[in-house]
Amino acid sequence: MSEIVKPRKTKRLRTWSALGNLGRVPTEYEIATHDLNYTVRDGRSSALESNPTTPANMWYLTYRDKSPLQVEDWNGFRDPDELTYRKYVTLQDEQETVVEGVLDEFGAIEHDAGLASDWITLLGTVFTPLRYPTHGLQMCSAYLGQIAPSSYITNAAVFATGDLLRSVSLVAYRTRQLQQAHPDAGFGTSEREIWERHPSWQPARKAVEKALITYDWAECLTAVNLVLRPTLDDVLLRQLSTLAHANNDDLSWLLLSNLAIDAERCARWSAAVARFAVAERPENAAVLRRWVDRWTPVADEAAAALGELLQGLPPVGRDAQAVADSAAVARQRVLADAGITVLAQR
Protein backbone atom coordinates (compact mmCIF):
# COMPACT_ATOMS: atom_id res chain seq x y z
CA MET A 1 0.00 0.00 0.00
CA SER A 2 1.12 3.52 -0.72
CA GLU A 3 2.09 5.62 2.24
CA ILE A 4 -0.62 7.98 3.45
CA VAL A 5 0.66 11.54 3.45
CA LYS A 6 -0.86 13.72 6.09
CA PRO A 7 -1.83 17.20 4.89
CA ARG A 8 0.45 19.91 6.20
CA LYS A 9 -1.12 22.35 8.57
CA THR A 10 -1.74 25.77 7.09
CA LYS A 11 -0.05 28.44 9.12
CA ARG A 12 -2.63 30.72 10.61
CA LEU A 13 -2.27 34.33 9.62
CA ARG A 14 -1.99 36.83 12.39
CA THR A 15 -4.36 39.75 12.65
CA TRP A 16 -1.72 42.13 11.27
CA SER A 17 -0.70 40.01 8.26
CA ALA A 18 -2.13 42.68 5.93
CA LEU A 19 0.91 44.80 6.76
CA GLY A 20 3.21 42.19 5.22
CA ASN A 21 6.01 40.19 6.79
CA LEU A 22 6.96 42.68 9.47
CA GLY A 23 8.58 40.20 11.80
CA ARG A 24 7.20 42.20 14.70
CA VAL A 25 3.98 43.42 16.22
CA PRO A 26 2.86 46.56 14.34
CA THR A 27 2.84 49.87 16.14
CA GLU A 28 -0.31 51.62 17.27
CA TYR A 29 0.29 54.08 14.44
CA GLU A 30 0.38 51.31 11.81
CA ILE A 31 -2.67 49.54 13.23
CA ALA A 32 -4.71 52.76 13.21
CA THR A 33 -3.53 53.93 9.79
CA HIS A 34 -2.74 51.04 7.44
CA ASP A 35 -4.65 50.58 4.19
CA LEU A 36 -7.79 52.49 5.18
CA ASN A 37 -8.23 54.29 1.87
CA TYR A 38 -11.29 52.70 0.31
CA THR A 39 -10.73 54.29 -3.09
CA VAL A 40 -7.55 52.25 -3.65
CA ARG A 41 -8.98 48.88 -2.56
CA ASP A 42 -7.83 45.67 -4.27
CA GLY A 43 -9.79 44.51 -7.28
CA ARG A 44 -11.52 47.82 -7.89
CA SER A 45 -12.55 48.90 -11.36
CA SER A 46 -12.71 52.53 -10.26
CA ALA A 47 -12.17 54.62 -7.15
CA LEU A 48 -15.86 54.79 -6.25
CA GLU A 49 -18.56 52.15 -6.67
CA SER A 50 -20.22 53.76 -9.64
CA ASN A 51 -19.72 53.82 -13.39
CA PRO A 52 -15.96 54.21 -14.02
CA THR A 53 -16.69 57.05 -16.44
CA THR A 54 -18.53 59.26 -13.93
CA PRO A 55 -16.84 62.62 -13.32
CA ALA A 56 -15.72 61.66 -9.80
CA ASN A 57 -14.10 58.43 -10.94
CA MET A 58 -12.46 60.12 -13.91
CA TRP A 59 -11.09 62.75 -11.53
CA TYR A 60 -9.40 60.12 -9.35
CA LEU A 61 -8.15 58.31 -12.44
CA THR A 62 -6.68 61.45 -13.98
CA TYR A 63 -5.24 63.28 -11.00
CA ARG A 64 -4.23 60.40 -8.74
CA ASP A 65 -3.99 57.02 -10.45
CA LYS A 66 -2.28 58.45 -13.54
CA SER A 67 -0.19 61.03 -11.72
CA PRO A 68 3.38 61.29 -13.08
CA LEU A 69 4.59 60.38 -9.57
CA GLN A 70 4.18 56.60 -9.34
CA VAL A 71 5.05 54.07 -6.63
CA GLU A 72 4.09 50.41 -6.58
CA ASP A 73 2.63 50.57 -3.08
CA TRP A 74 2.12 53.91 -1.33
CA ASN A 75 1.23 52.05 1.86
CA GLY A 76 4.96 51.66 2.41
CA PHE A 77 5.22 55.34 3.41
CA ARG A 78 5.38 56.24 7.10
CA ASP A 79 4.88 59.62 8.77
CA PRO A 80 8.11 60.37 10.73
CA ASP A 81 5.99 61.64 13.65
CA GLU A 82 3.66 58.60 13.49
CA LEU A 83 0.62 60.71 14.30
CA THR A 84 -2.64 59.01 15.15
CA TYR A 85 -5.84 60.84 16.00
CA ARG A 86 -5.30 60.23 19.71
CA LYS A 87 -1.70 61.43 19.58
CA TYR A 88 -2.61 64.47 17.48
CA VAL A 89 -5.45 65.57 19.75
CA THR A 90 -3.28 65.17 22.85
CA LEU A 91 -0.44 67.11 21.22
CA GLN A 92 -2.62 70.00 20.10
CA ASP A 93 -4.52 70.12 23.37
CA GLU A 94 -1.19 70.78 25.05
CA GLN A 95 -0.35 73.44 22.46
CA GLU A 96 -3.69 75.16 22.93
CA THR A 97 -3.18 75.16 26.68
CA VAL A 98 0.07 77.03 26.10
CA VAL A 99 -1.62 79.51 23.76
CA GLU A 100 -4.49 80.09 26.16
CA GLY A 101 -2.07 80.81 28.97
CA VAL A 102 -0.11 83.28 26.83
CA LEU A 103 -3.28 85.11 25.75
CA ASP A 104 -4.57 85.33 29.30
CA GLU A 105 -1.27 86.57 30.69
CA PHE A 106 -0.81 89.30 28.10
CA GLY A 107 -4.49 90.23 28.18
CA ALA A 108 -4.29 90.86 31.92
CA ILE A 109 -1.58 93.50 31.45
CA GLU A 110 -3.37 95.12 28.44
CA HIS A 111 -0.43 94.37 26.20
CA ASP A 112 -2.08 95.50 22.95
CA ALA A 113 -2.80 98.99 24.21
CA GLY A 114 0.92 99.71 24.54
CA LEU A 115 1.95 98.76 20.99
CA ALA A 116 3.55 101.42 18.79
CA SER A 117 1.35 102.92 16.07
CA ASP A 118 3.73 101.81 13.27
CA TRP A 119 3.64 98.27 14.58
CA ILE A 120 -0.15 98.40 14.75
CA THR A 121 -0.09 99.26 11.04
CA LEU A 122 2.17 96.28 10.39
CA LEU A 123 -0.15 93.93 12.28
CA GLY A 124 -3.14 95.18 10.30
CA THR A 125 -1.32 94.85 6.99
CA VAL A 126 0.57 91.57 7.46
CA PHE A 127 -0.63 89.63 10.51
CA THR A 128 -4.43 89.88 10.61
CA PRO A 129 -4.85 89.31 6.82
CA LEU A 130 -3.07 85.98 7.35
CA ARG A 131 -6.38 84.19 7.74
CA TYR A 132 -6.99 84.51 3.98
CA PRO A 133 -3.87 82.79 2.60
CA THR A 134 -3.92 80.32 5.48
CA HIS A 135 -7.50 79.32 4.67
CA GLY A 136 -6.52 78.87 1.01
CA LEU A 137 -3.66 76.58 2.01
CA GLN A 138 -6.04 74.77 4.36
CA MET A 139 -8.31 73.96 1.40
CA CYS A 140 -5.30 72.68 -0.56
CA SER A 141 -4.37 70.42 2.35
CA ALA A 142 -7.93 69.11 2.65
CA TYR A 143 -7.96 68.33 -1.08
CA LEU A 144 -4.67 66.49 -0.76
CA GLY A 145 -6.08 64.37 2.04
CA GLN A 146 -9.15 63.56 -0.05
CA ILE A 147 -7.28 62.44 -3.16
CA ALA A 148 -4.06 60.94 -1.73
CA PRO A 149 -3.22 57.35 -2.77
CA SER A 150 -2.63 56.01 0.75
CA SER A 151 -4.24 56.42 4.15
CA TYR A 152 -0.77 57.12 5.57
CA ILE A 153 -0.61 60.25 3.40
CA THR A 154 -4.30 61.07 3.85
CA ASN A 155 -4.05 61.10 7.64
CA ALA A 156 -0.95 63.29 7.62
CA ALA A 157 -2.66 65.75 5.27
CA VAL A 158 -5.81 65.80 7.40
CA PHE A 159 -3.79 66.60 10.52
CA ALA A 160 -2.03 69.37 8.57
CA THR A 161 -5.47 70.68 7.61
CA GLY A 162 -6.36 70.79 11.29
CA ASP A 163 -3.16 72.72 11.99
CA LEU A 164 -4.10 75.34 9.42
CA LEU A 165 -7.63 75.62 10.81
CA ARG A 166 -6.05 76.22 14.20
CA SER A 167 -3.93 78.97 12.66
CA VAL A 168 -6.96 80.64 11.04
CA SER A 169 -8.84 80.51 14.34
CA LEU A 170 -5.96 82.01 16.30
CA VAL A 171 -5.48 84.85 13.81
CA ALA A 172 -9.23 85.56 13.91
CA TYR A 173 -9.15 85.62 17.72
CA ARG A 174 -6.20 88.01 17.73
CA THR A 175 -7.94 90.20 15.15
CA ARG A 176 -10.84 90.65 17.54
CA GLN A 177 -8.50 91.39 20.44
CA LEU A 178 -6.68 94.05 18.41
CA GLN A 179 -9.99 95.48 17.24
CA GLN A 180 -11.08 95.95 20.85
CA ALA A 181 -7.79 97.58 21.80
CA HIS A 182 -7.62 99.80 18.68
CA PRO A 183 -11.17 100.23 17.32
CA ASP A 184 -10.18 102.83 14.74
CA ALA A 185 -7.24 100.91 13.19
CA GLY A 186 -9.32 98.84 10.74
CA PHE A 187 -8.88 95.48 12.43
CA GLY A 188 -11.63 93.08 11.37
CA THR A 189 -12.83 95.28 8.52
CA SER A 190 -9.91 96.02 6.19
CA GLU A 191 -8.15 92.66 5.84
CA ARG A 192 -10.05 91.42 2.81
CA GLU A 193 -9.31 94.63 0.91
CA ILE A 194 -5.64 94.34 1.84
CA TRP A 195 -5.52 90.68 0.73
CA GLU A 196 -7.22 91.41 -2.58
CA ARG A 197 -5.70 94.81 -3.41
CA HIS A 198 -2.46 95.54 -1.60
CA PRO A 199 0.40 95.21 -4.15
CA SER A 200 2.70 93.40 -1.73
CA TRP A 201 0.12 90.65 -1.11
CA GLN A 202 -0.73 89.98 -4.77
CA PRO A 203 2.12 87.57 -5.59
CA ALA A 204 1.19 85.48 -2.53
CA ARG A 205 -2.49 85.60 -3.49
CA LYS A 206 -1.59 84.51 -7.02
CA ALA A 207 0.47 81.62 -5.61
CA VAL A 208 -2.32 80.40 -3.30
CA GLU A 209 -4.98 80.66 -6.00
CA LYS A 210 -2.79 78.75 -8.47
CA ALA A 211 -2.28 76.07 -5.81
CA LEU A 212 -6.05 75.74 -5.41
CA ILE A 213 -6.34 74.67 -9.06
CA THR A 214 -3.38 72.28 -8.96
CA TYR A 215 -5.34 69.06 -9.22
CA ASP A 216 -2.68 66.36 -9.54
CA TRP A 217 -2.26 65.12 -5.98
CA ALA A 218 1.53 64.86 -6.12
CA GLU A 219 2.01 68.25 -7.74
CA CYS A 220 -0.28 69.72 -5.08
CA LEU A 221 1.91 68.12 -2.39
CA THR A 222 5.05 69.46 -4.05
CA ALA A 223 3.73 72.95 -4.78
CA VAL A 224 2.14 73.55 -1.39
CA ASN A 225 4.06 71.48 1.14
CA LEU A 226 7.54 71.47 -0.37
CA VAL A 227 7.68 74.91 -2.01
CA LEU A 228 5.01 77.44 -1.03
CA ARG A 229 4.53 76.64 2.65
CA PRO A 230 8.23 76.42 3.54
CA THR A 231 8.75 79.77 1.81
CA LEU A 232 5.74 81.62 3.21
CA ASP A 233 5.98 80.02 6.64
CA ASP A 234 9.49 81.35 7.00
CA VAL A 235 8.35 84.88 6.14
CA LEU A 236 5.00 84.98 7.91
CA LEU A 237 5.73 82.84 10.95
CA ARG A 238 9.45 82.79 11.74
CA GLN A 239 10.67 86.14 10.41
CA LEU A 240 7.51 87.98 11.43
CA SER A 241 7.80 86.52 14.94
CA THR A 242 11.41 87.69 15.17
CA LEU A 243 10.33 91.18 14.12
CA ALA A 244 7.53 91.12 16.68
CA HIS A 245 10.05 90.42 19.43
CA ALA A 246 12.29 93.23 18.15
CA ASN A 247 9.33 95.62 18.18
CA ASN A 248 8.24 94.81 21.75
CA ASP A 249 5.29 92.64 20.74
CA ASP A 250 6.13 89.52 22.68
CA LEU A 251 2.56 88.25 22.43
CA SER A 252 2.75 87.97 18.62
CA TRP A 253 6.27 86.56 18.94
CA LEU A 254 5.10 83.71 21.17
CA LEU A 255 1.95 82.93 19.17
CA LEU A 256 3.72 82.85 15.81
CA SER A 257 6.51 80.71 17.27
CA ASN A 258 3.88 78.26 18.47
CA LEU A 259 2.29 78.03 15.00
CA ALA A 260 5.72 77.46 13.46
CA ILE A 261 5.88 74.11 15.29
CA ASP A 262 2.92 72.87 13.20
CA ALA A 263 4.59 74.10 10.01
CA GLU A 264 7.77 72.19 10.80
CA ARG A 265 5.83 68.98 11.37
CA CYS A 266 4.11 69.36 7.99
CA ALA A 267 7.48 69.88 6.29
CA ARG A 268 8.85 66.69 7.89
CA TRP A 269 6.21 64.32 6.61
CA SER A 270 6.01 66.00 3.20
CA ALA A 271 9.77 65.63 2.70
CA ALA A 272 9.45 62.01 3.81
CA VAL A 273 6.86 61.37 1.07
CA ALA A 274 9.27 62.71 -1.54
CA ARG A 275 12.17 60.64 -0.19
CA PHE A 276 10.01 57.52 -0.21
CA ALA A 277 8.87 58.14 -3.79
CA VAL A 278 12.42 58.54 -5.08
CA ALA A 279 13.72 55.56 -3.08
CA GLU A 280 10.98 53.34 -4.52
CA ARG A 281 11.35 54.63 -8.09
CA PRO A 282 14.40 56.77 -8.96
CA GLU A 283 12.62 58.21 -12.02
CA ASN A 284 10.42 60.14 -9.60
CA ALA A 285 13.31 62.52 -8.92
CA ALA A 286 12.87 64.08 -12.36
CA VAL A 287 9.12 64.44 -11.81
CA LEU A 288 9.66 66.28 -8.54
CA ARG A 289 12.40 68.39 -10.12
CA ARG A 290 10.05 69.61 -12.82
CA TRP A 291 7.38 70.65 -10.30
CA VAL A 292 9.80 72.35 -7.94
CA ASP A 293 11.30 74.28 -10.85
CA ARG A 294 7.80 75.38 -11.85
CA TRP A 295 6.78 76.60 -8.40
CA THR A 296 10.00 78.07 -7.03
CA PRO A 297 9.76 81.38 -8.97
CA VAL A 298 6.16 81.78 -7.79
CA ALA A 299 7.22 81.32 -4.17
CA ASP A 300 10.22 83.62 -4.53
CA GLU A 301 8.07 86.39 -5.97
CA ALA A 302 5.67 86.12 -3.04
CA ALA A 303 8.48 86.23 -0.49
CA ALA A 304 10.13 89.23 -2.16
CA ALA A 305 6.92 91.25 -2.16
CA LEU A 306 6.15 90.45 1.47
CA GLY A 307 9.72 91.36 2.34
CA GLU A 308 8.97 94.91 1.25
CA LEU A 309 6.29 95.09 3.94
CA LEU A 310 8.63 93.77 6.63
CA GLN A 311 11.20 96.33 5.60
CA GLY A 312 9.03 99.42 5.31
CA LEU A 313 6.29 99.15 7.94
CA PRO A 314 7.69 98.26 11.39
CA PRO A 315 9.76 100.66 13.49
CA VAL A 316 12.47 97.98 13.59
CA GLY A 317 12.30 96.38 10.16
CA ARG A 318 14.24 93.81 8.15
CA ASP A 319 15.91 94.27 4.78
CA ALA A 320 13.60 92.99 2.03
CA GLN A 321 16.38 91.09 0.29
CA ALA A 322 17.33 89.45 3.58
CA VAL A 323 13.70 88.35 3.99
CA ALA A 324 13.65 86.76 0.53
CA ASP A 325 17.03 85.10 1.04
CA SER A 326 15.99 83.63 4.37
CA ALA A 327 12.79 82.24 2.84
CA ALA A 328 14.78 80.63 0.01
CA VAL A 329 17.17 79.03 2.50
CA ALA A 330 14.24 77.68 4.53
CA ARG A 331 12.78 76.12 1.38
CA GLN A 332 16.16 74.67 0.42
CA ARG A 333 16.35 73.05 3.84
CA VAL A 334 13.05 71.25 3.29
CA LEU A 335 14.02 70.22 -0.24
CA ALA A 336 17.35 68.91 1.05
CA ASP A 337 15.43 66.80 3.56
CA ALA A 338 13.32 65.56 0.64
CA GLY A 339 16.47 64.57 -1.22
CA ILE A 340 16.07 67.10 -4.03
CA THR A 341 18.54 69.79 -2.99
CA VAL A 342 19.63 70.62 -6.52
CA LEU A 343 16.16 71.89 -7.32
CA ALA A 344 16.33 74.62 -4.70
CA GLN A 345 18.75 76.93 -6.48
CA ARG A 346 17.24 80.37 -7.00
C-alpha positions in Angstrom: 0.0 0.0 0.0 1.1 3.5 -0.7 2.1 5.6 2.2 -0.6 8.0 3.5 0.7 11.5 3.5 -0.9 13.7 6.1 -1.8 17.2 4.9 0.5 19.9 6.2 -1.1 22.3 8.6 -1.7 25.8 7.1 0.0 28.4 9.1 -2.6 30.7 10.6 -2.3 34.3 9.6 -2.0 36.8 12.4 -4.4 39.8 12.6 -1.7 42.1 11.3 -0.7 40.0 8.3 -2.1 42.7 5.9 0.9 44.8 6.8 3.2 42.2 5.2 6.0 40.2 6.8 7.0 42.7 9.5 8.6 40.2 11.8 7.2 42.2 14.7 4.0 43.4 16.2 2.9 46.6 14.3 2.8 49.9 16.1 -0.3 51.6 17.3 0.3 54.1 14.4 0.4 51.3 11.8 -2.7 49.5 13.2 -4.7 52.8 13.2 -3.5 53.9 9.8 -2.7 51.0 7.4 -4.7 50.6 4.2 -7.8 52.5 5.2 -8.2 54.3 1.9 -11.3 52.7 0.3 -10.7 54.3 -3.1 -7.5 52.3 -3.7 -9.0 48.9 -2.6 -7.8 45.7 -4.3 -9.8 44.5 -7.3 -11.5 47.8 -7.9 -12.5 48.9 -11.4 -12.7 52.5 -10.3 -12.2 54.6 -7.2 -15.9 54.8 -6.2 -18.6 52.2 -6.7 -20.2 53.8 -9.6 -19.7 53.8 -13.4 -16.0 54.2 -14.0 -16.7 57.1 -16.4 -18.5 59.3 -13.9 -16.8 62.6 -13.3 -15.7 61.7 -9.8 -14.1 58.4 -10.9 -12.5 60.1 -13.9 -11.1 62.7 -11.5 -9.4 60.1 -9.3 -8.2 58.3 -12.4 -6.7 61.4 -14.0 -5.2 63.3 -11.0 -4.2 60.4 -8.7 -4.0 57.0 -10.5 -2.3 58.4 -13.5 -0.2 61.0 -11.7 3.4 61.3 -13.1 4.6 60.4 -9.6 4.2 56.6 -9.3 5.0 54.1 -6.6 4.1 50.4 -6.6 2.6 50.6 -3.1 2.1 53.9 -1.3 1.2 52.0 1.9 5.0 51.7 2.4 5.2 55.3 3.4 5.4 56.2 7.1 4.9 59.6 8.8 8.1 60.4 10.7 6.0 61.6 13.6 3.7 58.6 13.5 0.6 60.7 14.3 -2.6 59.0 15.2 -5.8 60.8 16.0 -5.3 60.2 19.7 -1.7 61.4 19.6 -2.6 64.5 17.5 -5.5 65.6 19.7 -3.3 65.2 22.8 -0.4 67.1 21.2 -2.6 70.0 20.1 -4.5 70.1 23.4 -1.2 70.8 25.1 -0.3 73.4 22.5 -3.7 75.2 22.9 -3.2 75.2 26.7 0.1 77.0 26.1 -1.6 79.5 23.8 -4.5 80.1 26.2 -2.1 80.8 29.0 -0.1 83.3 26.8 -3.3 85.1 25.7 -4.6 85.3 29.3 -1.3 86.6 30.7 -0.8 89.3 28.1 -4.5 90.2 28.2 -4.3 90.9 31.9 -1.6 93.5 31.4 -3.4 95.1 28.4 -0.4 94.4 26.2 -2.1 95.5 22.9 -2.8 99.0 24.2 0.9 99.7 24.5 2.0 98.8 21.0 3.6 101.4 18.8 1.4 102.9 16.1 3.7 101.8 13.3 3.6 98.3 14.6 -0.1 98.4 14.7 -0.1 99.3 11.0 2.2 96.3 10.4 -0.2 93.9 12.3 -3.1 95.2 10.3 -1.3 94.8 7.0 0.6 91.6 7.5 -0.6 89.6 10.5 -4.4 89.9 10.6 -4.8 89.3 6.8 -3.1 86.0 7.3 -6.4 84.2 7.7 -7.0 84.5 4.0 -3.9 82.8 2.6 -3.9 80.3 5.5 -7.5 79.3 4.7 -6.5 78.9 1.0 -3.7 76.6 2.0 -6.0 74.8 4.4 -8.3 74.0 1.4 -5.3 72.7 -0.6 -4.4 70.4 2.4 -7.9 69.1 2.7 -8.0 68.3 -1.1 -4.7 66.5 -0.8 -6.1 64.4 2.0 -9.1 63.6 0.0 -7.3 62.4 -3.2 -4.1 60.9 -1.7 -3.2 57.4 -2.8 -2.6 56.0 0.8 -4.2 56.4 4.2 -0.8 57.1 5.6 -0.6 60.3 3.4 -4.3 61.1 3.8 -4.0 61.1 7.6 -0.9 63.3 7.6 -2.7 65.7 5.3 -5.8 65.8 7.4 -3.8 66.6 10.5 -2.0 69.4 8.6 -5.5 70.7 7.6 -6.4 70.8 11.3 -3.2 72.7 12.0 -4.1 75.3 9.4 -7.6 75.6 10.8 -6.0 76.2 14.2 -3.9 79.0 12.7 -7.0 80.6 11.0 -8.8 80.5 14.3 -6.0 82.0 16.3 -5.5 84.9 13.8 -9.2 85.6 13.9 -9.1 85.6 17.7 -6.2 88.0 17.7 -7.9 90.2 15.2 -10.8 90.6 17.5 -8.5 91.4 20.4 -6.7 94.1 18.4 -10.0 95.5 17.2 -11.1 95.9 20.8 -7.8 97.6 21.8 -7.6 99.8 18.7 -11.2 100.2 17.3 -10.2 102.8 14.7 -7.2 100.9 13.2 -9.3 98.8 10.7 -8.9 95.5 12.4 -11.6 93.1 11.4 -12.8 95.3 8.5 -9.9 96.0 6.2 -8.1 92.7 5.8 -10.0 91.4 2.8 -9.3 94.6 0.9 -5.6 94.3 1.8 -5.5 90.7 0.7 -7.2 91.4 -2.6 -5.7 94.8 -3.4 -2.5 95.5 -1.6 0.4 95.2 -4.2 2.7 93.4 -1.7 0.1 90.7 -1.1 -0.7 90.0 -4.8 2.1 87.6 -5.6 1.2 85.5 -2.5 -2.5 85.6 -3.5 -1.6 84.5 -7.0 0.5 81.6 -5.6 -2.3 80.4 -3.3 -5.0 80.7 -6.0 -2.8 78.8 -8.5 -2.3 76.1 -5.8 -6.1 75.7 -5.4 -6.3 74.7 -9.1 -3.4 72.3 -9.0 -5.3 69.1 -9.2 -2.7 66.4 -9.5 -2.3 65.1 -6.0 1.5 64.9 -6.1 2.0 68.2 -7.7 -0.3 69.7 -5.1 1.9 68.1 -2.4 5.1 69.5 -4.1 3.7 72.9 -4.8 2.1 73.6 -1.4 4.1 71.5 1.1 7.5 71.5 -0.4 7.7 74.9 -2.0 5.0 77.4 -1.0 4.5 76.6 2.6 8.2 76.4 3.5 8.8 79.8 1.8 5.7 81.6 3.2 6.0 80.0 6.6 9.5 81.4 7.0 8.4 84.9 6.1 5.0 85.0 7.9 5.7 82.8 10.9 9.5 82.8 11.7 10.7 86.1 10.4 7.5 88.0 11.4 7.8 86.5 14.9 11.4 87.7 15.2 10.3 91.2 14.1 7.5 91.1 16.7 10.0 90.4 19.4 12.3 93.2 18.2 9.3 95.6 18.2 8.2 94.8 21.8 5.3 92.6 20.7 6.1 89.5 22.7 2.6 88.3 22.4 2.7 88.0 18.6 6.3 86.6 18.9 5.1 83.7 21.2 2.0 82.9 19.2 3.7 82.8 15.8 6.5 80.7 17.3 3.9 78.3 18.5 2.3 78.0 15.0 5.7 77.5 13.5 5.9 74.1 15.3 2.9 72.9 13.2 4.6 74.1 10.0 7.8 72.2 10.8 5.8 69.0 11.4 4.1 69.4 8.0 7.5 69.9 6.3 8.9 66.7 7.9 6.2 64.3 6.6 6.0 66.0 3.2 9.8 65.6 2.7 9.5 62.0 3.8 6.9 61.4 1.1 9.3 62.7 -1.5 12.2 60.6 -0.2 10.0 57.5 -0.2 8.9 58.1 -3.8 12.4 58.5 -5.1 13.7 55.6 -3.1 11.0 53.3 -4.5 11.3 54.6 -8.1 14.4 56.8 -9.0 12.6 58.2 -12.0 10.4 60.1 -9.6 13.3 62.5 -8.9 12.9 64.1 -12.4 9.1 64.4 -11.8 9.7 66.3 -8.5 12.4 68.4 -10.1 10.0 69.6 -12.8 7.4 70.7 -10.3 9.8 72.3 -7.9 11.3 74.3 -10.8 7.8 75.4 -11.8 6.8 76.6 -8.4 10.0 78.1 -7.0 9.8 81.4 -9.0 6.2 81.8 -7.8 7.2 81.3 -4.2 10.2 83.6 -4.5 8.1 86.4 -6.0 5.7 86.1 -3.0 8.5 86.2 -0.5 10.1 89.2 -2.2 6.9 91.3 -2.2 6.1 90.4 1.5 9.7 91.4 2.3 9.0 94.9 1.3 6.3 95.1 3.9 8.6 93.8 6.6 11.2 96.3 5.6 9.0 99.4 5.3 6.3 99.1 7.9 7.7 98.3 11.4 9.8 100.7 13.5 12.5 98.0 13.6 12.3 96.4 10.2 14.2 93.8 8.2 15.9 94.3 4.8 13.6 93.0 2.0 16.4 91.1 0.3 17.3 89.4 3.6 13.7 88.3 4.0 13.6 86.8 0.5 17.0 85.1 1.0 16.0 83.6 4.4 12.8 82.2 2.8 14.8 80.6 0.0 17.2 79.0 2.5 14.2 77.7 4.5 12.8 76.1 1.4 16.2 74.7 0.4 16.4 73.1 3.8 13.0 71.3 3.3 14.0 70.2 -0.2 17.3 68.9 1.1 15.4 66.8 3.6 13.3 65.6 0.6 16.5 64.6 -1.2 16.1 67.1 -4.0 18.5 69.8 -3.0 19.6 70.6 -6.5 16.2 71.9 -7.3 16.3 74.6 -4.7 18.8 76.9 -6.5 17.2 80.4 -7.0 
